[in-house]
Amino acid sequence: MFELFIPFFLLFLLILILAIIWRSNARKYISSGTVASAYDAWTQDKLLERLWGEHIHLGFYPSGNKNIDFRKAKVQFVHELVRWSDLDKLPKGSRILDVGCGIGGSSRILAKYYGFNVTGITISPAQVKRARELTPSGLNCNFQVMDALNLKFDDGAFDAVWSVEAGAHMNDKTRFADEMLRTLRPGGYLALADWNSRDLNAYPPSFIERLVLKQLLEQWVHPNFISINEFGDILKTNKNSAGRVISENWNSYTNPSWYDSIIEGIRRPFVILSLGPFAIVKSIREIPTILLMNWAFRKGLMEFGVYKCRG
């Protein structure tokens, strides 16, 4: 009889060990330095790039169509946000600031396909180094290490400001908006996409939802989440904003990305194996957070907000 319980005991023990590893390696937000350190580590171990490609953001799946290559969906996301935010109305040579540029995937598309002159900034030195390595000579992209809450650019220096999935790492959302809109010329375009919570004041989270939110904050260096309407109001009332802000929830277009990010490891097992045994542990370690993200976005606890406004 005891022998029947051995497999269940071993399974329980394995789950317990994985849970301890997951919790003990949490990436809590302490300061912008912890964000830089996390992205330095993710960049240097090469796991994200090998699996996700040059774009460290979710993909776009038209009408929720899941039968799209994960990496192609990420490229499609950039083109869809350009179209939706009217950046495609800008002439070639326009000056674009990419806030939270990662390893430069979006910046290179903006430069190559739209002829823009792009400056990408990130707080991660490792990301800047890798972005420069991946960018062909002759492409109008340059990358700098810079804090998005303290941009070293003149007022009105850019024709458009672009930011994808960076704001969730900012502890001061108002300051984040201030700096982007300050560097945007009057009449310029702001195109922004980010992870938001639902309005937690109007719809307080349940006990389970509070636990999930706590993990989403602590696992991927997020100080806080705010709702789409809250951030829209911050943009609308900013002194450098034209006052009209349009926002949408793109959950239905982006949600397939979560499962695809796990399936990508199954499609490309040799990518993980080629990076050694620690890469296997690291990839498995991220699965619980990805599943929690998927659950939160599917249930509406989290929302994928997109915003556009003029300077």
TORSESE-215229 format. One line per field, with one value per residue: residue number from 0; residue in one letter; x, y, z of N, C-alpha, C, O in turn. Coordinates in pm, whole numbers, plus 50000, padded with zeros to 5 digits. Each point is the difference from the previous one (the first is absolute). Layout:
seq <- [NUM  ...]
type <- [A  ...]
n.east <- [X  ...]
n.north <- [Y  ...]
n.up <- [Z  ...]
ca.east <- [X  ...]
ca.north <- [Y  ...]
ca.up <- [Z  ...]
c.east <- [X  ...]
c.north <- [Y  ...]
c.up <- [Z  ...]
o.east <- [X  ...]
o.north <- [Y  ...]
o.up <- [Z  ...]
end
This chain:
seq <- [0  1  2  3  4  5  6  7  8  9  10  11  12  13  14  15  16  17  18  19  20  21  22  23  24  25  26  27  28  29  30  31  32  33  34  35  36  37  38  39  40  41  42  43  44  45  46  47  48  49  50  51  52  53  54  55  56  57  58  59  60  61  62  63  64  65  66  67  68  69  70  71  72  73  74  75  76  77  78  79  80  81  82  83  84  85  86  87  88  89  90  91  92  93  94  95  96  97  98  99  100  101  102  103  104  105  106  107  108  109  110  111  112  113  114  115  116  117  118  119  120  121  122  123  124  125  126  127  128  129  130  131  132  133  134  135  136  137  138  139  140  141  142  143  144  145  146  147  148  149  150  151  152  153  154  155  156  157  158  159  160  161  162  163  164  165  166  167  168  169  170  171  172  173  174  175  176  177  178  179  180  181  182  183  184  185  186  187  188  189  190  191  192  193  194  195  196  197  198  199  200  201  202  203  204  205  206  207  208  209  210  211  212  213  214  215  216  217  218  219  220  221  222  223  224  225  226  227  228  229  230  231  232  233  234  235  236  237  238  239  240  241  242  243  244  245  246  247  248  249  250  251  252  253  254  255  256  257  258  259  260  261  262  263  264  265  266  267  268  269  270  271  272  273  274  275  276  277  278  279  280  281  282  283  284  285  286  287  288  289  290  291  292  293  294  295  296  297  298  299  300  301  302  303  304  305  306  307  308  309  310]
type <- [M  F  E  L  F  I  P  F  F  L  L  F  L  L  I  L  I  L  A  I  I  W  R  S  N  A  R  K  Y  I  S  S  G  T  V  A  S  A  Y  D  A  W  T  Q  D  K  L  L  E  R  L  W  G  E  H  I  H  L  G  F  Y  P  S  G  N  K  N  I  D  F  R  K  A  K  V  Q  F  V  H  E  L  V  R  W  S  D  L  D  K  L  P  K  G  S  R  I  L  D  V  G  C  G  I  G  G  S  S  R  I  L  A  K  Y  Y  G  F  N  V  T  G  I  T  I  S  P  A  Q  V  K  R  A  R  E  L  T  P  S  G  L  N  C  N  F  Q  V  M  D  A  L  N  L  K  F  D  D  G  A  F  D  A  V  W  S  V  E  A  G  A  H  M  N  D  K  T  R  F  A  D  E  M  L  R  T  L  R  P  G  G  Y  L  A  L  A  D  W  N  S  R  D  L  N  A  Y  P  P  S  F  I  E  R  L  V  L  K  Q  L  L  E  Q  W  V  H  P  N  F  I  S  I  N  E  F  G  D  I  L  K  T  N  K  N  S  A  G  R  V  I  S  E  N  W  N  S  Y  T  N  P  S  W  Y  D  S  I  I  E  G  I  R  R  P  F  V  I  L  S  L  G  P  F  A  I  V  K  S  I  R  E  I  P  T  I  L  L  M  N  W  A  F  R  K  G  L  M  E  F  G  V  Y  K  C  R  G]
n.east <- [50084  50135  50006  49816  50070  50081  49876  49842  50067  50022  49805  49916  50092  49925  49802  50010  50071  49855  49864  50087  50009  49810  49933  50090  49876  49891  49848  50076  49788  50195  50095  50041  50075  49825  49920  50101  49975  49806  49974  50077  49885  49825  50076  50046  49805  49952  49979  50030  50210  50113  49943  50092  50207  49959  49851  50075  49913  49834  49897  50050  49822  50079  49903  50184  50028  49895  49848  50067  50110  50075  50146  49908  49958  50187  50066  49900  50097  50199  50006  49979  50184  50140  49955  50030  50218  49954  50065  49826  49911  50093  50060  50034  50094  49798  49966  50135  49823  50198  49785  50217  50189  50032  49913  49836  49917  49927  50153  50058  49863  50021  50167  49986  49869  50105  50171  49914  49957  50101  49849  50178  49800  50206  49846  49912  50138  49918  49843  50068  50077  49850  49919  50140  49994  49826  50103  49839  50192  50024  50027  49817  50190  49866  50199  49808  50203  49806  50041  49884  50103  50139  49801  50143  49782  50081  49978  49833  50092  49807  50073  50172  49802  50199  49793  50185  49790  49948  49823  49979  50135  49822  50189  50113  49806  49966  50107  49905  49815  50026  50080  49849  49858  50104  50024  49802  50068  50033  49834  50151  50145  49794  50199  49789  50185  49791  50169  49804  49996  49902  49802  50214  50016  50044  50211  49891  50218  49979  49880  49826  49806  49889  49877  49796  49825  49907  49856  49786  49895  49906  49820  49834  50077  49841  50045  49967  49806  50016  49834  49868  49826  50053  50033  49816  49926  50097  49934  49820  50047  50064  50149  50097  49840  50001  50089  50088  49864  50156  49805  50181  49806  50221  49860  49818  50065  49951  49779  49924  49999  49807  49796  49923  49923  49787  49810  49994  49917  49777  49914  50021  49917  49995  49799  49812  49916  49912  49794  49947  50143  50192  50110  50121  50198  50181  50090  50135  50215  50078  50070  50121  50216  50141  50071  50177  50205  50099  50096  50208  50163  50075  50134  50182  50093  50038  50120  49908  50120  49814  50208  49818  50205  49873  50177]
n.north <- [49879  49897  49778  49927  49956  49793  49854  49891  49810  49814  49890  49865  49795  49849  49899  49824  49804  49873  49874  49805  49822  49882  49858  49794  49911  50002  50049  49972  50076  50043  49907  50219  50059  50037  50210  50178  50022  50096  50224  50103  49999  50140  50202  50057  50012  50215  49984  50176  50068  49887  50077  50160  49920  50080  49833  50188  49904  50108  49800  50010  49995  50016  50186  50104  50118  49803  50025  50067  50022  49838  49864  49823  49831  49882  49844  49798  49877  49909  49812  49813  49927  49877  49787  49829  49946  49857  49822  49858  50094  49864  50215  49955  49832  49902  50193  49820  50049  49894  50041  50001  50112  50008  49813  50131  49845  50058  49998  49793  49916  50056  49884  49795  49952  50070  49855  49853  50205  49799  50092  49864  49995  49986  49901  49902  50007  49869  50100  50136  49912  49923  50151  50058  49866  50049  50164  49947  49920  50198  49843  50080  49885  50095  49917  50027  50029  49891  50170  49808  49915  49902  50052  49860  50032  50064  50200  49854  49876  49969  49876  49879  49967  49898  49917  49872  50017  50212  50067  49814  50067  50084  50067  50075  49912  50067  49904  49809  50015  50018  49821  49847  50023  49934  49778  49999  49943  50221  49904  50030  49853  49988  49896  49963  49892  49943  49956  49908  50149  49821  50064  50037  50190  50021  49948  50059  50042  49838  49866  49888  50109  49996  49816  49987  50114  49898  49834  50058  50033  49838  49937  50153  49952  49883  50201  50033  49947  50059  50116  49855  49915  49823  49798  49874  49904  49803  49819  49886  49885  49836  50076  49801  49990  49862  49828  50003  49916  49922  49932  49867  49888  50004  50045  50115  50213  50074  50017  50031  50224  50050  49979  50180  50149  49940  50072  50218  50015  50027  50207  50126  49794  49972  50088  49884  49845  50108  50032  49796  49878  50117  49945  49811  50000  50070  49851  49842  50068  49990  49787  49942  50061  49856  49827  50045  49994  49802  49897  50061  49913  49796  49993  50045  49805  49851  50190  49912  50106  50068  50074  50132  50077  50178  50015]
n.up <- [50000  50151  49953  50106  50210  49970  49879  50120  50098  49877  49962  50158  50013  49851  50037  50140  49915  49882  50128  50073  49862  49970  50163  49995  49837  50196  49840  50208  49987  49898  49818  49970  50203  50137  49982  50096  50222  50065  49985  50183  50194  50029  50062  50211  50113  49946  50224  50137  50043  50158  50204  50126  50027  49794  49980  50100  49816  50103  49998  49781  50140  49792  50082  50080  49811  50035  49837  50203  49805  50136  49896  49897  50144  50038  49853  50006  50163  49952  49878  50125  50107  49876  49946  50145  50009  49832  50117  49975  50184  50154  50005  49782  50114  49964  50110  49980  50128  49995  50055  50062  49954  50222  49908  50085  50140  50203  50166  50068  50157  50216  50094  50092  50177  50186  50014  50149  50082  49978  50140  49993  50102  50090  50128  49818  50177  50163  50127  50165  50191  50148  50144  50163  50180  50133  50112  49852  49920  50101  50160  49899  50038  50150  50062  50117  50093  50026  50140  50000  50180  49855  49910  49900  50045  49802  50101  50039  50165  50114  49824  50076  50101  50012  50020  50015  50077  49947  49880  49874  49833  49894  50098  49820  50074  50210  50172  50071  50126  50223  50108  50058  50172  50186  50028  50106  49795  50009  50116  50165  49912  50089  50014  50063  50066  50063  50144  49939  50168  50092  49920  50057  49880  49781  49939  50188  50036  49846  50133  49909  49988  50194  50038  49905  50083  50176  49953  49964  50194  50125  49884  49990  50205  50107  49914  49780  50101  49784  50098  49890  50112  50129  49905  49974  50190  50046  49885  50070  50187  49863  50148  50044  50158  49822  50117  49795  50157  49861  50084  50011  49977  50046  50168  49937  50024  50205  50034  49791  50020  50104  49910  49889  50151  50042  49902  50054  50208  49988  49971  50185  49964  49776  49947  50035  49859  49822  50087  49916  50124  49993  49812  50024  50107  49885  49858  50087  50023  49789  49994  50180  49984  49900  50125  50132  49907  49964  50175  50063  49872  50053  50181  49878  50064  49835  50008  49814  50158  49895  49954  50008  49946  50048  49863]
ca.east <- [49916  50089  50066  49910  50011  50134  49999  49933  50090  50109  49944  49980  50132  50050  49924  50043  50134  49985  49935  50101  50092  49927  49980  50127  50067  49911  50068  49920  50044  50052  50032  50026  50117  49960  49950  50120  50067  49920  50011  50139  50010  49923  50070  50129  49986  49960  49886  49886  50025  50000  49863  49903  50051  50045  49891  49964  49863  49899  49970  49866  49931  49874  49876  50033  50049  50116  50081  50102  50129  50019  50090  49934  49897  50067  50026  49870  49958  50062  49933  49863  50002  50034  49880  49895  50038  50021  50141  50028  49975  50120  50091  50130  50094  49945  50078  49919  50060  49948  50024  49997  50019  50046  50118  49986  49916  49905  50076  50048  49885  49961  50101  50012  49877  49933  50100  50015  50128  49954  50086  49945  50061  49965  50081  50088  50120  50013  49908  50057  50112  49946  49927  50100  50055  49901  49958  50092  50052  49920  49863  49994  49966  50105  49950  50066  49956  49935  49882  49882  49946  50092  50050  50102  49973  49935  49855  49957  50109  49959  49873  49914  50055  49949  50038  49924  50017  50104  49941  49971  50120  50021  49932  49929  49938  49983  50131  50021  49925  50059  50124  49971  49930  50090  50093  49921  49972  49857  49944  50062  49919  50037  49946  50041  49931  50049  49922  49922  49899  49868  49981  49990  49916  49861  49978  50105  50038  49970  50119  50084  50054  50106  50118  50053  50063  50125  50102  50032  50086  50127  50080  50059  50040  49897  49966  49855  49920  49882  49905  50009  49939  50085  50114  49944  49977  50132  50041  49905  50014  50138  50008  50057  49910  49894  49879  49915  50070  49921  50057  49925  50048  50035  50013  49960  50102  50133  49999  50063  50146  50046  50021  50101  50134  50038  50010  50122  50106  49977  50033  50144  50065  50146  50041  50018  50104  50131  50048  50045  49897  49939  49897  49881  49942  49948  49880  49892  49968  49913  49869  49890  49965  49933  49865  49924  49972  49895  49875  49960  49953  49877  49891  49976  50070  50098  49956  50109  49955  50071  49965  50056  49962  50089  50066]
ca.north <- [50121  50115  50020  50077  50142  50050  50095  50124  50070  50055  50111  50110  50051  50074  50125  50082  50051  50102  50117  50068  50066  50111  50108  50049  50079  50108  50123  50110  50136  50082  50127  49982  49913  49860  49980  49990  49873  49889  49995  49961  49855  49937  50021  49931  49855  49977  49910  50072  50032  49877  49948  50102  50082  50136  50078  49953  50048  49909  50006  50041  49891  50060  49933  49890  49887  49942  49927  50091  49980  50088  50109  50084  50076  50112  50098  50052  50094  50131  50062  50034  50117  50114  50037  50045  50126  50099  50031  49984  50128  50082  49985  49938  50090  50049  49962  49916  49953  49871  49995  49860  49942  49862  49978  50081  49942  50098  50112  49963  49999  50140  50061  49930  49997  50130  50103  50093  50014  49950  49993  49908  50007  49899  50015  49884  50007  49879  50012  50097  49932  49901  50073  50053  49886  49947  50103  50013  50134  50070  50013  50119  49966  50008  49951  50060  49963  50118  49978  50061  50102  50114  50001  50104  50061  50131  50004  49998  49950  49888  50008  49896  49918  49863  49921  49874  49917  50055  50076  49917  49999  50135  50018  50128  50004  50139  50044  49928  50075  50134  49999  49968  50111  50116  49988  49993  50134  50030  49935  49870  49882  49904  49864  49930  49876  49961  49910  50072  49926  50063  50102  49925  50075  49974  49855  49949  49860  49897  49952  49930  50100  50074  49913  49996  50130  50006  49923  50067  50114  49961  49911  50065  50137  50101  50067  50012  50008  50086  49967  50073  50132  50081  50052  50091  50129  50062  50057  50104  50121  50048  50133  49989  49920  50075  49983  49890  49873  49884  49876  49876  49878  49904  49865  49896  49990  49965  49890  49874  50005  49937  49858  49987  50019  49871  49905  50031  49917  49863  50002  50019  49946  50005  50135  49997  49903  50051  50098  49932  49956  50111  50058  49917  50040  50136  50000  49940  50093  50108  49949  50040  50142  50012  49946  50097  50112  49956  49995  50136  50071  49935  50030  50144  50063  50080  50046  50049  50132  50077  50142  50095  50140  50094  50095]
ca.up <- [50000  50010  49871  49914  50033  49967  49885  50039  50091  49920  49923  50095  50037  49884  49992  50114  49970  49895  50060  50083  49906  49938  50096  50054  49896  49957  49959  50051  49967  50110  49937  49857  49991  49994  49864  49916  50029  49946  49854  49970  50015  49892  49874  49999  49992  49860  49989  49943  49859  49921  49990  49959  49892  50031  50060  50134  50028  49951  49858  49957  49931  49949  50042  50088  49921  50066  49903  49950  50063  50115  49969  49900  50071  50065  49894  49962  50104  49975  49886  50039  50088  49913  49924  50091  50064  49892  49975  49858  49933  50010  49885  50023  50067  50127  50118  50087  50124  50044  50145  50040  49867  50004  49915  49879  49895  49947  49943  49867  49909  49976  49912  49873  49919  49996  49970  50111  50070  50130  50118  50098  50134  50099  50121  50005  49915  49918  49886  49905  49932  49906  49896  49907  49925  49907  49905  49886  49973  49901  50047  50085  50139  50100  50128  50115  50135  50058  50084  49938  50089  49998  49863  49975  49870  50006  49979  49860  49915  49915  49928  50057  50110  49991  50117  50007  50118  50089  50110  50117  50084  50054  50128  49996  49866  49960  49954  49873  49898  49991  49925  49860  49936  49998  49888  49877  49946  49985  49883  49980  50028  50103  49980  50121  50036  50132  50084  50100  50074  49990  50103  50125  50094  49962  50005  50088  49973  50100  50072  49902  49907  50070  50003  49864  49974  50079  49929  49874  50035  50060  49916  49884  50040  49979  50125  50013  49878  50006  49895  49873  50018  50087  49926  49900  50066  50022  49871  49959  50081  49994  49939  49866  49918  49932  50081  49953  50008  49958  50054  49977  50065  49895  50055  49905  49895  50053  50097  49956  50020  50125  49974  49895  50056  50057  49890  49926  50056  49952  49857  49984  50120  49992  50039  50145  50033  49957  50098  50121  50096  50074  49913  50017  50129  49985  49916  50079  50108  49953  49959  50089  49983  49870  50016  50080  49909  49908  50077  50038  49881  49952  50094  50004  50112  49930  49869  49915  49956  49898  50013  49905  50019  49933  50086]
c.east <- [50087  50064  49914  50014  50135  49999  49935  50088  50114  49952  49978  50132  50059  49931  50043  50137  49993  49938  50100  50098  49936  49989  50134  50075  49909  50080  49915  50056  50045  50029  50018  50122  49964  49942  50118  50068  49925  50015  50143  50013  49926  50070  50127  49986  49945  49876  49880  50019  49993  49859  49905  50047  50037  49897  49959  49865  49902  49976  49858  49941  49865  49879  50027  50050  50130  50096  50101  50130  50023  50086  49939  49890  50060  50032  49870  49950  50055  49927  49856  49996  50038  49875  49895  50029  50028  50145  50036  49968  50123  50091  50128  50096  49949  50079  49910  50081  49930  50039  49983  50019  50043  50127  49977  49912  49905  50071  50045  49888  49959  50098  49998  49877  49932  50097  50022  50143  49973  50110  49932  50071  49948  50092  50103  50121  50017  49908  50053  50114  49948  49924  50097  50060  49904  49962  50100  50049  49916  49854  49995  49945  50121  49939  50083  49945  49943  49878  49882  49938  50090  50068  50094  49983  49930  49849  49971  50102  49954  49864  49901  50075  49926  50044  49911  50042  50115  49940  49971  50120  50026  49924  49921  49942  49983  50131  50035  49931  50059  50121  49977  49937  50085  50092  49929  49968  49849  49947  50059  49912  50058  49931  50052  49916  50055  49907  49932  49917  49863  49992  49974  49923  49853  49966  50111  50031  49957  50129  50097  50064  50111  50129  50067  50072  50132  50112  50042  50089  50140  50088  50073  50023  49898  49968  49850  49936  49888  49911  50023  49943  50087  50119  49954  49976  50131  50048  49913  50023  50142  50007  50055  49917  49896  49865  49910  50082  49904  50070  49908  50062  50023  50018  49971  50103  50133  50002  50063  50151  50046  50025  50109  50142  50049  50022  50127  50118  49987  50036  50151  50076  50152  50054  50030  50116  50139  50060  50038  49888  49933  49889  49870  49927  49936  49871  49881  49954  49903  49858  49888  49957  49927  49856  49912  49964  49885  49865  49949  49947  49871  49880  49969  50058  50110  49947  50120  49954  50087  49945  50059  49949  50102  50062  49944]
c.north <- [50126  50033  50083  50150  50060  50095  50134  50083  50067  50118  50122  50064  50084  50136  50095  50062  50111  50128  50080  50075  50124  50118  50058  50085  50110  50126  50119  50134  50070  50140  49974  49910  49853  49965  49980  49865  49881  49990  49973  49848  49928  50012  49916  49849  49953  49914  50069  50026  49875  49946  50102  50083  50139  50084  49941  50061  49901  50019  50046  49888  50054  49916  49878  49876  49946  49932  50091  49971  50106  50121  50094  50085  50121  50111  50067  50102  50140  50072  50043  50123  50126  50049  50061  50138  50112  50039  49987  50127  50092  49978  49927  50103  50057  49942  49926  49962  49871  49982  49857  49913  49854  49984  50056  49946  50099  50116  49969  49994  50143  50069  49938  50016  50136  50115  50101  50001  49972  50004  49909  50014  49887  50018  49888  50016  49879  50006  50098  49936  49903  50068  50054  49888  49951  50098  50016  50144  50063  50015  50114  49968  50027  49969  50055  49942  50125  49958  50074  50109  50124  50006  50118  50060  50134  49987  49999  49946  49896  50024  49896  49930  49868  49924  49877  49922  50045  50063  49920  49993  50136  50017  50131  50018  50144  50056  49937  50074  50139  50003  49968  50119  50127  49997  49993  50142  50025  49942  49865  49886  49918  49868  49914  49875  49952  49900  50083  49902  50059  50106  49931  50074  49974  49852  49936  49852  49907  49959  49931  50099  50083  49918  49996  50131  50014  49926  50068  50121  49953  49915  50072  50150  50108  50068  50008  49995  50100  49968  50083  50141  50091  50058  50094  50138  50074  50066  50121  50131  50056  50132  49996  49914  50090  49978  49886  49872  49888  49875  49883  49887  49895  49858  49892  49980  49945  49876  49870  49997  49921  49851  49979  50014  49873  49897  50021  49917  49855  49990  50003  49946  50012  50139  50003  49909  50051  50100  49938  49969  50113  50067  49921  50039  50138  50003  49941  50096  50109  49954  50040  50146  50022  49950  50093  50123  49964  50000  50141  50078  49939  50038  50149  50068  50092  50035  50054  50132  50057  50142  50079  50140  50087  50095  50140]
c.up <- [50000  49865  49905  50023  49959  49880  50036  50093  49922  49916  50089  50037  49887  49989  50112  49974  49895  50056  50084  49912  49941  50095  50048  49898  49945  49969  50044  49956  50128  49950  49850  49979  49994  49864  49905  50019  49942  49850  49954  50003  49888  49865  49991  49995  49865  49982  49934  49851  49914  49979  49936  49881  50050  50074  50134  50038  49940  49850  49974  49916  49952  50036  50088  49930  50062  49903  49931  50074  50108  49967  49895  50065  50071  49900  49959  50102  49973  49887  50036  50088  49921  49927  50092  50058  49900  49979  49852  49919  50002  49880  50038  50061  50130  50118  50098  50124  50041  50147  50050  49878  50001  49918  49859  49890  49936  49933  49858  49898  49965  49905  49861  49912  49986  49977  50110  50052  50148  50105  50102  50133  50088  50119  50012  49908  49909  49879  49896  49921  49895  49887  49895  49916  49892  49889  49886  49984  49890  50039  50102  50139  50088  50136  50115  50130  50065  50081  49937  50086  50008  49863  49976  49861  50020  49984  49850  49902  49898  49935  50050  50113  49999  50125  50009  50124  50091  50125  50125  50094  50067  50131  50007  49860  49952  49947  49865  49886  49979  49907  49852  49929  49996  49878  49865  49952  49998  49869  49969  50049  50115  49971  50113  50021  50133  50068  50108  50080  49963  50108  50134  50108  49972  50013  50083  49973  50112  50069  49903  49905  50065  50006  49862  49967  50074  49928  49870  50024  50039  49908  49888  50024  49961  50133  50025  49862  50021  49880  49873  50017  50087  49923  49889  50057  50026  49872  49964  50073  50000  49923  49857  49906  49934  50068  49957  49996  49959  50053  49968  50081  49891  50054  49896  49890  50051  50089  49952  50021  50121  49980  49896  50056  50068  49889  49919  50051  49957  49852  49977  50122  49997  50033  50149  50037  49966  50098  50133  50098  50076  49917  50012  50128  49989  49919  50074  50109  49958  49972  50097  49983  49868  50010  50083  49917  49906  50070  50028  49880  49946  50087  50007  50121  49946  49861  49921  49937  49889  50004  49884  50034  49927  50101  49982]
o.east <- [49972  50022  50052  49972  50015  50058  50049  50003  50035  50072  50031  50010  50059  50065  50013  50021  50065  50039  49999  50036  50063  50027  50011  50089  50016  50103  49930  50122  49926  49967  49988  50013  50068  50014  50000  50039  50060  50018  50021  50060  50052  49993  50028  50087  50001  49959  49938  49908  49943  49970  49918  49921  50035  50029  49949  49988  50039  50039  49920  50059  49908  49997  49925  50008  50100  50111  50008  50000  49974  49966  50020  49976  49936  49982  49994  49934  49928  49968  49953  49912  49949  49971  49943  49910  50033  50028  50095  50029  50005  50008  50035  49993  50074  50047  49900  50116  49879  50116  49892  49919  50002  50092  50068  50004  49996  49957  49991  50019  49973  49959  50005  50012  49924  49958  50049  50077  49942  50114  49889  50122  49883  50110  50083  49983  50046  50037  49989  50008  50050  50008  49972  50027  50044  49935  50117  49928  49955  49928  50085  49890  50112  49883  50122  49883  50068  49932  50008  49926  49969  50121  49969  50096  49935  49950  50066  49998  50073  49912  49879  50122  49877  50116  49877  50116  50070  50060  49998  49984  50095  49880  49915  50068  50009  50002  50059  50059  50011  50010  50063  50042  49985  50025  50065  49955  49923  50057  49953  49896  50120  49879  50121  49878  50121  49885  50065  49969  49993  50091  49888  49961  49920  49887  50096  49909  49993  50108  50121  50118  50097  50109  50123  50111  50097  50113  50118  50085  50100  50122  50108  49972  50035  49965  49955  50065  49947  50043  50071  50060  50010  50032  50068  50025  50007  50050  50051  49987  50027  49932  49976  50042  49958  49904  49921  50096  49888  50120  49879  50116  49905  50074  50074  50010  50077  50106  50062  50061  50110  50107  50080  50093  50121  50098  50054  50086  50100  50055  50051  50070  50063  50116  50101  50086  50097  50120  50040  49887  49882  49904  49891  49878  49890  49906  49889  49882  49923  49909  49895  49881  49904  49909  49882  49889  49907  49900  49881  49901  49912  49889  49901  49980  50026  49923  50090  49926  50122  49881  50108  49885  50100  49942  50046]
o.north <- [50097  50117  50068  50080  50122  50108  50105  50123  50114  50099  50112  50122  50105  50102  50121  50118  50104  50110  50123  50114  50105  50114  50121  50077  50043  50027  50061  50017  50007  50100  49886  49936  49923  49887  49909  49936  49908  49890  49940  49940  49905  49909  49940  49932  49880  49973  49944  49978  50003  49943  49964  50071  50018  50113  49888  50069  49909  50102  50013  49957  50014  49879  49903  49893  50070  49961  50005  49978  50118  50113  50121  50113  50104  50118  50121  50098  50099  50118  50104  50085  50108  50119  50105  50081  50112  50101  50061  50006  50100  49888  49992  50119  50069  49886  50055  49961  49998  49974  49942  49912  49937  50081  49961  50052  50013  50048  50085  50037  50030  50082  50072  50029  50022  50115  50110  49905  50083  49959  50028  50009  49962  50054  50001  50004  50013  49955  49975  50016  49998  49955  49994  50018  49957  49962  50031  50095  49931  50080  50008  50041  49965  50026  50010  49963  50101  49903  50120  50084  50095  49978  50113  50009  50023  49901  50068  50036  49973  50067  50016  49988  49995  50010  50011  49960  49919  49993  50054  49965  50014  49975  50017  50048  50026  50068  50065  50022  50047  50085  50060  50037  50082  50103  49997  50083  49904  50022  49930  50024  49973  49996  49982  50002  50007  49981  50076  49891  50108  50013  49955  49940  49980  49965  49947  49922  50039  50047  50026  49988  50035  50054  50005  49998  50054  50049  50000  50033  50058  49996  49958  50082  50098  49931  49988  50022  50013  49932  50100  50097  50120  50118  50097  50101  50122  50113  50102  50107  50100  50016  50092  49970  50100  50072  49952  49989  49993  49983  50016  50008  49957  49921  49903  49890  49942  49941  49931  49893  49944  49950  49907  49936  49977  49926  49906  49959  49929  49899  49942  50076  50018  50014  50056  50036  49971  50026  50070  50045  49991  50053  50058  50016  50023  50071  50050  50006  50049  50083  50044  50029  50077  50061  50016  50052  50079  50048  50028  50073  50072  50019  50039  50120  50106  49924  50062  50003  49991  50022  49969  50019  49950  50030  50094]
o.up <- [49930  49968  49912  49911  49998  50008  49957  49991  50027  49984  49961  50009  50025  49978  49978  50030  50014  49962  50000  50029  49990  49962  50021  50037  49886  50063  49918  49988  50098  50065  49955  49895  49933  49953  49917  49903  49946  49946  49894  49910  49942  49917  49897  49945  49971  49887  49910  49920  49890  49896  49915  49939  50117  50039  50007  50102  49927  49942  50092  49901  50080  49976  49998  50061  50008  50038  49877  50121  49978  50036  50007  49958  50011  50030  49980  49965  50012  50012  49956  49985  50028  49997  49969  50019  50038  49935  49953  49881  49929  49949  50118  49970  50070  49995  50049  49989  50019  50033  49990  49972  49894  50011  49905  49888  49878  49895  49911  49884  49884  49918  49900  49881  49906  49984  49975  49983  50069  49977  50044  50006  49992  49987  50091  49878  49887  49891  49880  49878  49887  49885  49881  49881  49894  49903  50024  50032  49908  49940  50088  50037  49963  50025  49991  50008  50014  49966  49975  49950  50071  49988  50038  49923  50102  49946  49922  49883  49904  50056  49984  49997  49994  50041  49996  50013  50060  50107  50110  50117  50077  50006  50087  49909  49880  49897  49913  49895  49887  49912  49913  49890  49909  49938  49895  50078  49994  49894  49910  50061  50004  49981  50016  49978  50024  49960  50072  49953  49942  50082  50026  50100  50092  50034  49945  49972  50117  49964  50004  49967  49933  49984  49990  49948  49946  49993  49964  49917  49957  50019  49959  49912  49934  50096  50114  49898  50110  49906  50002  49954  49974  50014  49968  49934  49989  50003  49952  49941  50066  49899  49922  49888  50057  49972  50081  49924  50049  49981  49983  50042  49934  49941  49988  49944  49922  50020  50080  49999  49999  50035  50010  49951  50008  50001  49942  49922  49988  49954  49904  50066  50104  50038  50043  50081  50069  49999  50093  49981  50034  50056  49993  50001  50049  50034  49989  50033  50083  49991  49953  50000  49994  49945  49971  50010  49980  49946  49981  50012  49953  49950  50061  50019  50056  49941  50056  49902  50005  50022  49950  50039  49949  50104  50066]
end
